[in-house]
Amino acid sequence: MKNPNDSFLKGRLRSLKFALRGAFLLITTEHSIMVQFSIAVLITIFGFVMQISATEWMFQLLAIGMVLVAESLNTGIEKLSDFIHPDYHKRIGFIKDISAGAATFAAIIAVIIGLIIYIPKFS
């Protein structure tokens, strides 16, 4: 909650605290995020082992970020949908499926980026 007595900097630091708490909660409580985060760590280690270029690092990190953001938003939409309508509802199911589809798009593109980066390393 915003405190009207906070300075601009103090308000930003408070926001950062909440954001980091949210990231920690995602990584420690949500299985899909745990899996994606674990894959991100492994791929990052693999990037060091394969000595990828700075440009390849940029694309790899963007792909990792895209997947984690999409999975996080998908989780948020699912949690909000379940809170609003705990019982099964066809329209809520449709909304949740669409949000899962967005995360799937991100994951597919990330795999393609990974293949573009790493296949030439084995040729």
PyMOL commands that set and color helices and strands:
alter all, ss='L'
color gray80, all
select helices_A, chain A and resi 8-29+31-50+54-84+90-122
alter helices_A, ss='H'
color red, helices_A
deselect
rebuild
show_as cartoon
